[in-house]
Amino acid sequence: MSKRAVLEVIALDAEDAVAAQAGGADRLELVTDMAADGLTPSASTVAAIRAAVDIDVRVMLRLADGFAAGDVERLTRVAGELREAGATQFVLGFLDAEGDVDLKAVERIAEVLDGCRWTFHRAIDRAANRDALRKQLADFPGLDTYLTAGAAGGVDQGLNVLLAEARRHGEPGYEQQLLVGGGLRLEHVPGLLDAGIDGFHIGGAARPAGWGGPVSPDAVSQWRRVLGE
């Protein structure tokens, strides 16, 4: 029997979290400020969501728009506070000015996470060399997922990259799960599933009223049915 595909839904608050779980989400990506493409939420929001749902929650570590790490020491303090509030999984990803992975920043944060599982987010889609990035991070503790559209412009542009990386699964630097998100639509799903991709990430697709409205359990359920129960 094939493994159930993971459906991750962006949540902004406890109401979103409850709706996403009701619709069949396996995991949440918890953020704030989608105008900046998702920043670190408050510790109180983390605690409220941990009290409201029992599915996995990955919490964003990103203090400002863009993919520079910024104040790394502040990031480490925030990560510690979020862990104290109940966060056990995270999302992060930092590039330097040349578009290479900021190894020093990632190493510093990984130390604080101390083995917590984490996703390297769509910074990979802006990297100067995504293959080099993956190989540099191949053995990082806790890193088990790449959130990617295959290209900065979204899945339509990056589909061939996603399919090529799926074929390399298991190679050094390619052991982590591909979590596809960024312009992802239901019509993309069958081809991605056929390629062996088993991770899917939605944000606006779970919100028929747009980012000003809540997550819809019915919208999430539609994705769950297409991905398989």
Residue pairs with C-beta under 8 A, 6 or more apart in sequence:
2 228
3 198
4 26
4 198
4 227
4 228
4 229
5 193
5 198
5 199
5 200
5 227
5 228
6 26
6 27
6 177
6 179
6 198
6 199
6 200
7 24
7 25
7 26
7 27
7 200
7 202
7 220
7 223
7 224
7 227
8 25
8 26
8 27
8 28
8 29
8 58
8 179
8 181
8 199
8 200
8 201
8 202
9 16
9 20
9 23
9 25
9 27
9 28
9 29
9 201
9 202
9 203
9 206
9 215
9 220
10 16
10 28
10 29
10 31
10 34
10 38
10 201
10 202
10 203
10 206
11 17
11 20
11 28
11 29
11 30
11 31
11 49
11 57
11 215
12 30
12 31
12 32
12 34
12 41
13 45
13 48
13 49
14 45
14 48
14 49
14 51
14 52
14 53
15 214
15 215
16 28
16 214
16 215
17 28
17 30
17 49
17 52
17 53
17 57
18 52
18 53
19 214
19 215
19 216
19 217
19 220
20 28
20 53
20 55
20 206
20 215
20 217
20 220
21 53
21 54
21 55
22 217
22 220
23 206
23 215
23 216
23 217
23 218
23 219
23 220
23 221
23 223
23 224
24 220
24 221
24 223
24 224
24 229
25 55
25 220
25 224
26 55
26 56
27 55
27 56
27 57
27 58
28 49
28 53
28 55
28 56
28 57
28 58
29 38
29 58
29 60
29 91
29 119
29 147
29 201
30 41
30 45
30 46
30 49
30 57
30 58
30 59
30 60
31 38
31 39
31 40
31 41
31 60
31 62
32 38
32 39
32 40
32 41
32 42
32 45
32 60
33 39
34 203
34 211
36 64
36 65
37 65
38 60
38 62
39 60
39 62
39 63
39 64
39 65
40 59
40 60
40 61
40 62
40 63
40 78
40 82
41 59
41 60
43 81
43 82
43 84
43 85
44 85
46 57
46 59
46 82
46 85
46 86
46 87
47 85
47 86
49 57
50 57
50 85
50 86
50 87
56 89
57 87
57 88
57 89
58 89
58 90
58 91
58 117
58 118
58 119
59 82
59 87
59 89
59 90
59 91
60 90
60 91
60 92
60 121
61 75
61 78
61 79
61 82
61 90
61 91
61 92
61 109
62 91
62 92
62 121
63 70
63 71
63 74
63 75
63 78
64 70
67 93
67 94
67 95
67 123
67 126
68 94
68 95
68 96
68 97
68 102
69 75
69 94
69 102
69 105
72 104
72 105
72 108
72 109
75 105
75 108
75 109
76 108
76 109
76 111
76 112
79 90
79 109
79 112
79 113
80 112
82 90
83 112
83 113
83 116
87 116
88 116
88 117
89 116
89 117
89 118
89 119
90 113
90 116
90 117
90 118
90 119
91 118
91 119
91 121
91 147
92 106
92 109
92 118
92 119
92 120
92 121
93 106
93 119
93 120
93 121
93 122
93 123
93 124
94 101
94 102
94 105
94 106
94 123
95 101
95 102
95 123
95 126
95 127
96 102
98 128
99 126
99 127
99 128
99 129
100 127
100 128
100 129
100 132
100 133
101 123
101 127
101 133
101 136
101 137
103 136
106 137
106 140
110 118
110 140
110 141
110 142
110 143
113 142
115 141
115 142
116 142
117 142
117 144
117 145
118 142
118 143
118 144
118 145
119 143
119 144
119 145
119 146
119 147
119 179
120 137
120 143
120 145
120 146
120 147
120 176
121 147
122 147
122 148
122 149
122 181
122 182
124 130
124 133
124 134
124 146
124 147
124 148
125 148
125 149
125 150
125 151
125 152
125 158
125 182
126 152
127 133
130 161
131 173
134 146
134 173
134 174
134 176
135 172
135 173
136 173
137 143
137 173
138 172
138 173
138 175
143 176
144 176
144 177
145 176
145 177
145 178
145 179
145 199
146 176
146 177
146 178
146 179
147 179
147 181
147 182
147 201
148 158
148 162
148 165
148 178
148 179
148 180
148 181
148 182
149 155
149 157
149 158
149 162
149 180
149 181
149 182
149 183
149 184
150 157
150 158
150 159
150 160
150 161
150 162
150 165
150 180
151 157
151 158
151 161
153 183
154 182
154 183
154 184
155 162
155 180
155 182
155 183
155 184
155 185
155 188
156 183
158 182
159 188
159 191
162 178
162 180
162 192
162 195
162 197
163 191
163 192
163 195
165 174
165 178
166 178
166 192
166 195
166 196
166 197
167 195
168 174
169 175
169 178
169 196
177 198
177 199
178 197
178 199
179 199
179 200
179 201
180 188
180 192
180 197
180 199
180 200
180 201
181 200
181 201
181 202
181 203
182 201
184 200
184 201
184 202
184 205
185 205
186 205
186 222
186 223
186 226
189 200
189 226
189 227
192 200
193 227
193 228
200 223
200 227
202 220
202 223
204 210
204 211
205 219
205 223
206 215
206 216
206 219
206 220
206 223
207 213
207 214
207 215
207 216
207 219
208 216
208 219
209 216
